[in-house]
Amino acid sequence: MRLLHVFPLLVVTGWLLLALFGGWLPLQPDAIALDKILQGPEREAWLGYDDLGRPVWDRLVMGAQTSFFVALWVMLISFVLGTAIGTLSAWLGGWVDLVVVRLIDVFLAVPGILLAIALAGVMGPGLENVIIALSMVGWVGYARLARAQTLSLKHRDHVTAAVSLGVRDAHIVRRHLLPLLSAPLIVEATFGIAGTVIAEAGLSFLGLGVQPPEASWGSMIRDGTRYMLVAPHLVLAPGLAIMLVVLSVNLLGDRLRDHLDVRSRGT
């Protein structure tokens, strides 16, 4: 049981360290060695070489930087935008809330990954466009959660008392609502990171993400599918990396949710 708690933390920490400091390592992700094309793991490259003779481990580290960069920025943009829209919608009410609710319903009616593919296809491939496309889809979950939480909090006694005393709306939202909204939104953010890692890999697999020679776990899987029978390590390495990171982030999100849930701790 202790391993179940430590393992996801180690995986996420390793992913974070590789993303932040991988550029300082003596790596050569774009070095082509024609005499080592599709070779398996060896001492110099313990994850083998790809179809151009590039070391898979070096490109895996560069792919970790790509996935982390996209996940971080998409989470931050979606978190801020969705929280602001959902909180203001529930607080103001009236036609503003009606418009926001209808907008959320429209986004929820279309699968998020399909909408992201359409947006990325219209804007063109590239890391910045992937971040924009995933952010335009990801804010909906935060807005829906922030709106629901604000609707339940705006009638609390301390909020009603602040309104009766003539406190400005901006101060009430900042001091009385956002601190209480933070816990469920932070948990939502952890699951959003895992979803973004998969979405970025999917867009890169379709050729809508980062472009060669930049590395991405999704593009590595795409390039490796042509050689699965002769060089399965080209698919297994990035595939296992995605699985471990997503699984670990979800497990940490579950633990964080249980820790922040006062009712579950009281039972």
N, C-alpha and C positions, 0 to 999 in steps of 0.2 A: 504493500500500500504506500509506503514511503517513496518507493521508486516511481509510482504513479504521480506523486506530487513533484518530485525533483526532475524527472525526465523532461516534461514540457518546458520547465523553466530553463533547463540547460539548452534545449533546442532553440528556444526563442532568443536566449542570450547569445548563443553562437551565431544565429542569423543576424542579430543586431551588430555584433562585433565584426563579422565579415562585411556587412554592408557599410559600416562606418570606417573601418580601417583596412579593408581589402585592397584599396588603391595603394597603400604603402607597402604591401607585400611584393616580393620579387616575382610577379606573375607576368606571363606573356600570352594573354588570351587570343591574340590575333597572329601569333607566330605560326607560320605554315611549314610543316615538315612533310614533304611528299613521300618520303620513304617510310612514314609511320601512319599512313592513312588507314583508319579503321582498326588499328592495333588495340589490343586489350590492355588491361592494367599492367603496369610495370613499375619499377623502382623510381624512375624519373617522373612518371605520370601515373599515379596510383588509381586513377579512374579511366585511364586509356586515352585514346585520341579519336577525334571526330572524322568526318568525311573529307576534311581538308588537312588533316594532320595536326590540328590544333588540340592542345591539352584540355580535356573535358573538365578537370578540376578548376583550372584557371577561369574557364568560361562559366562554370557553375558559381564561382565567387562573384564574377561580374553580374551574373543573373540575379544573385542575391541583392546586390546594390540596386538593380533596376526594380525588382519587386518591392523592396523596402521603400525606395524613394516614391514609387507610385502609391503604395498603400498608405504611407504617412501623409502625403499631400491630399489624397482623396479623402482620407478620414478627417483631416483638419478642415478642409473646405466644406465637406458635407456636414460635419458636426456644427460648425459655426452657422452656416446658411440654414440648415434644417432647424436648429434650435431657435434661431431668431425668428424664422417664419412661423413655426408652430407656436411659440410662446406669445408672439404678438397677435397671432390669429385668435387664440383662445382668450387673450386678455381684452382685446378690442371688441370681439364678437360682431354681431350684426352682419352686414353685407361683406365685410372683410373676411370674416370667418367662413361665410358661405362660399366665397370665391376660392379661398385656400382649400377648403374641403373638396370642392369639385376638381380643383387642379390635382390634388393628391389622388383622387379617384381615377382621374385620367391616366396618371403615371402608373398606378397600381394595376390598371386594366391591361397594360402591356408588360410582358416579362422584361425584367430589368436588363438582362444580358442581351436580349434582342434589340432593345432600344439603344444600348451602348454600342452595339455593332453597327446599327444604322447611323448613329451620330458620328462614330469614328470613321465610317465609310464616307460620309458626306464631307467631313473636315479633312480627311486624308490621314495616312499613317504618320506616326511620330509620337514620342513620349508625351509631349505637352498636350496633344489632342486626346490621347488616352486618358490623361488626368482630367481634362475638361469633360469628356464623355462620361466617365465613371462618376464624376462629381455631380453632373446634371441628373444622374439616376440615383445616386446614393443619398441625397439630402432628404428624400421622401420618408425614409424610415425614421430619421431623427425628428422630422417635422411632425409626423404622426404621433410619435411617443411624447414629444414635448407638448403638443397640443392636449393630448389626453391627460397628462400629468398636471398641466396648468389649469384645466377645467376642474380638476378635483381639488386643487390647492387655492384657487382664487376665492373660495368661499370659507376658507379657514378663518378662525377667530382673529389671529394676529394680522392677517391680510385685511380683513374687514375693519379692524381697529385702525390700521394705518390709513385706509381710505377715508374713514370717518374723521381722522385728524388732519386731513388735507395734504397728506404726503404725496409728492409727485409720482406719477405712474412709473417713470424711469427708475426712480429710487426704490419703489416697491418691487419692481421686477428684478432689479439687481441685487437687492438685499434680502428679500423675503421669498422670492420664487426660484431664482437660479440656484441658490445653494441646495434647495430641496430637490431640484431637478437633476442635479449633477450625477447622483449615484446611478439611476437607471440609464442615463445617457452615456456614462462611461462604460457600463457593461455593454450597451449597444455598440459602442465604438470598437470594443475588442472583437466582437463578432463581425463588424464591418471590415476590420483589417483582414480577417481570414477570407471573407468574401471577395475583397478587392484583389488579394493575391491570386485567387482562382480566376477572377475576371480578367486581370492583366495577362495571365498566362494564356487564357482563351483567345484574347484579342491578338496577342503576339503569334499564337498558333495559326491564326487566320491571316497573318501578314499585316495586321492593322496596328501593331505595336511598334516597338523599336525596330529600326532597320539595320541590316548588316553594314558593318561588321560588329555592331553593338550586340551584346549577349542578353538573352532573356530565356527564362526557363521554358516558356511556351514555344519560342522559336527553336530551341534546342530539341524539344520533343518532336516538333514538325520536321526538322531536318533528319532526325534519327529514325522516323517511321519507315523510311525507304530502305533501311539497313537492319531492320529488327532481327532478321534471321542470321545475319553474319556478324552483327555488332550490337547486341541487345543493350550494352552498357550506355549507348547513346540516348536511349529512352529511359532506362531504369534510373540513372543518376538524377536527372532533373525531375522525373516523376516522383521518386522517393523524397526528394527535397521539398516539392510542393506538398506532398502528403504529410510529411513530418511537421512542416511549419504550420499548415492549416490545422492539423489535429492538435498541435501543442497550443496554438492561440485559442482554439475553442475550449480546450481543457482549462486553460488559465482563465478564460472568460467565465466558465461555469464556477470555478473556485471563487472568483471575484464577486460574482452574483450571490453566491451563498454567504460570503463574508459581509456583503453590504446589506443583505436581507435581514433586518432585525427580527422579523417574525420567525424565520427559520432558526436563528440562533437562540431564540427563547424557548424553542420546543426541545 
